[in-house]
């Protein structure tokens, strides 16, 4: 009896701790690679078939004006997972997971999102592509693996390889066509199954479950039956203007140059434009089906009523717009992304048109889970917008691609300013394709001045661990 009385305070504290954990909401954190705004609920220029993503949007809040912090996988994901802008860390270009915090002292002080949740009583679980290299940063309690990262792949390319062309420089995974024969051979199929297994398990602690899907990242390989859903004669191509780049500053064209990728002119000449669009849409449909499996497993689990779901894509992608098939630029199609929050108590079927950032995911999840604020976070909690989508929002969305190259997006305008001071300005309400650069127009100078106020005053130098070795502009910057 005396022993029981001795341990009673500890038993009481343990019980309170366990109760506290069980009351905290779980988080399902769904990452998608290279998914642009073609999804059904986003009203993009092309409508992909995404019934499961659309269903999630109907159950929660869809942010229709969400933007990444960098239009390439590594720095975008580094920003999301540390809560810091590229201008703070110097991670403007590709960066390996284990080197994200090696760039400077501010990056070294950052706390990765899964680690922060662990520090506050959560178990972190991850699978697939969360950081650029999966979990090369080693931040998850349990990581399900990356499987065959870009595969499976055929022995020989099907439609495209820059090595086939004398004028192409560098390498890319870009290719498209029917491969493999079965869904079960695809990486994302295995990722979904691992996540579903976790949702079937009993978890004593609240969990942070990150599920990273690779498609529609290149190569655009998918089993034939997914391609069959998109007959070639029904494929639309996105808006394309042959002289679109004539009013773009030469510096801007240099920053956006991707010499390993196909151009729209080349795709038209080869007759492959619609085939590539077909493959991209088929990959989206396949990925959406895997998302649906995870969402269904959650809905059928005992965690259904106490779990926050956030779904995001790391950046957008050009599929012919501006004579390019690539990301790696500061235009709208590359920065605009998919962002959806579903919370247990929020109103369903909400749309918010305020300019928001993927950087905002970190502080938003902390507030939704009633966790202490992360003092380094440079984003803003979106909870006020989830509660009331029309709430006044004073912040623009910032996207960086290289030191001192930035895009600033508000509700109506997009300003792009490059390292040498050259600029682009677009009225996105009237010109969603960014065909008319208004920067030289004197009557638009007030909009430029207003948006310039949000440009960082200090910029971290490009990290020696961050580079993009194909583009000559960035190669020169990295060598200094």
C-alpha positions, 0 to 999 in steps of 0.5 A, a space after each residue: 500500500 505504501 508503494 502504491 501511495 509513493 507512486 500515485 503522483 507519478 501515475 496521476 501525472 502520466 495519466 494526465 499526460 496521456 489524456 493530453 496526448 489523446 486530446 491533441 489532433 492528429 495531422 495527415 500531411 500530404 505532399 504532391 510533387 510538381 502538381 500545378 493548378 490544373 486540378 479540378 477545384 482550382 479552375 486552371 487553364 486545363 481541367 485535370 480529373 481529381 475527384 479525391 482532391 476536389 472532395 477534400 477541398 469540399 470538406 475544408 478550405 481551398 486556398 486558390 491563390 497559394 504560392 511556393 517559396 521557390 519554384 524547384 523541389 529542394 528549396 521549396 520543401 526546405 522552406 516548408 519544413 524549416 519555416 524560413 524563407 530562402 532569403 534567410 537560409 540561402 537555399 535558393 536552388 536545389 539542396 540535399 536534405 542533410 545540408 538544409 541547415 548547413 548554409 548559415 547560422 539562421 538555418 542551423 537554428 531552424 527546427 524541422 517540422 516533424 522534430 517540432 511536433 515530436 518535441 511537443 508529444 507527437 509521434 512523427 511518421 513519414 513515407 515517400 517524398 517529403 523533403 527533396 530526398 525523402 527523409 535525408 534529414 532523418 527527422 521522422 520517428 518512423 520513415 517508410 522509405 522512398 522505394 524506387 524513387 523515379 521509377 519504375 523506368 523502362 530500359 530505354 527512354 520512350 519519347 525524350 532524352 536531351 542526349 538525343 539532341 546536339 543543342 541540349 545541355 544537361 540531363 532530366 528525367 523528362 519523358 512520357 508514355 505507358 509504363 509499367 503494366 500494373 499500378 502495384 509497381 508504381 512508387 505512389 501505390 506503395 506510398 499510399 499502402 504504407 500510409 494506410 497501414 499506419 492509419 489501421 494501427 493503434 497509436 497511443 500518442 497523437 501522430 504527424 503522418 507525412 505522405 509524399 507522392 511523387 507523381 506528376 513529377 517526371 518521368 510521366 510514366 503511368 500504366 496504359 489504362 490511365 492514359 486511356 482515360 484521356 483520348 488524344 482527340 479530347 486533349 486541350 493544350 494550355 494558352 500559348 503565345 509564340 512571341 510571349 517572351 518578347 517583352 520579358 527582360 533578357 535577364 529574366 529569360 536567362 534566369 528561366 532558361 532550362 537548356 535540358 528541357 523541351 520547348 513548346 516549339 519543339 513539341 509542336 514540331 514533333 507532334 508530341 505536345 498533346 501526348 505529353 499533356 495526356 501523360 501529365 493528366 494521366 499521372 495526376 489521375 493516378 496520383 489522385 486515386 492514391 490520395 483517395 485511398 489514404 483519405 478513405 482509410 482515414 475516414 474509416 479509421 477511429 482517427 477520422 474525427 480528430 485529424 487535420 488534413 493538409 494537402 499541398 504541392 511543392 510548386 507548379 509547372 509549365 506544360 507549354 506556356 511561355 515556350 517551356 516544359 519546366 518549373 524553375 521560373 518566377 511566373 505564375 504557373 510555376 509558383 501557384 500551387 494547391 493548398 487545402 486544409 481540412 480541420 475537424 471543426 471548420 466549415 466545409 466547402 470554403 474558398 479563400 482568395 487571399 495570397 498565401 504561402 506554403 511557408 504558412 503551413 508550419 505556423 498554421 498547423 501549430 495553432 490548429 494543434 494548440 502547440 506553442 508558437 515556433 519563434 523562428 517561423 517567417 510565415 503567418 498562421 492561416 487560421 483566421 482565414 480558415 475561420 473566415 475566408 474573407 478576413 482582411 489579409 495584409 501579406 503578399 506571397 513571396 517566391 524566390 529563385 536565386 539571390 535577389 530574384 523575387 516574385 511578389 503576388 497580391 490579390 490582383 498583381 504580380 511583380 517580378 524583380 530580378 537581381 539587376 533591377 529589371 522587372 515584370 508586372 502583370 495584372 493577373 485579373 485581366 491577364 492570367 497568362 502573363 502576356 502583357 508586361 506592364 512594368 514599363 507603363 508609367 501609370 503602373 508605377 504605383 503598383 510596383 512601388 507598393 509591392 516593392 515594399 515587401 522585398 527583403 532588405 537583406 538577402 542571405 548569400 547563395 548557400 555553397 550547398 545549393 545549386 542548379 548546375 545546368 543553367 549558365 546564370 546559376 552556374 556562374 553564381 555558384 562558382 563565385 
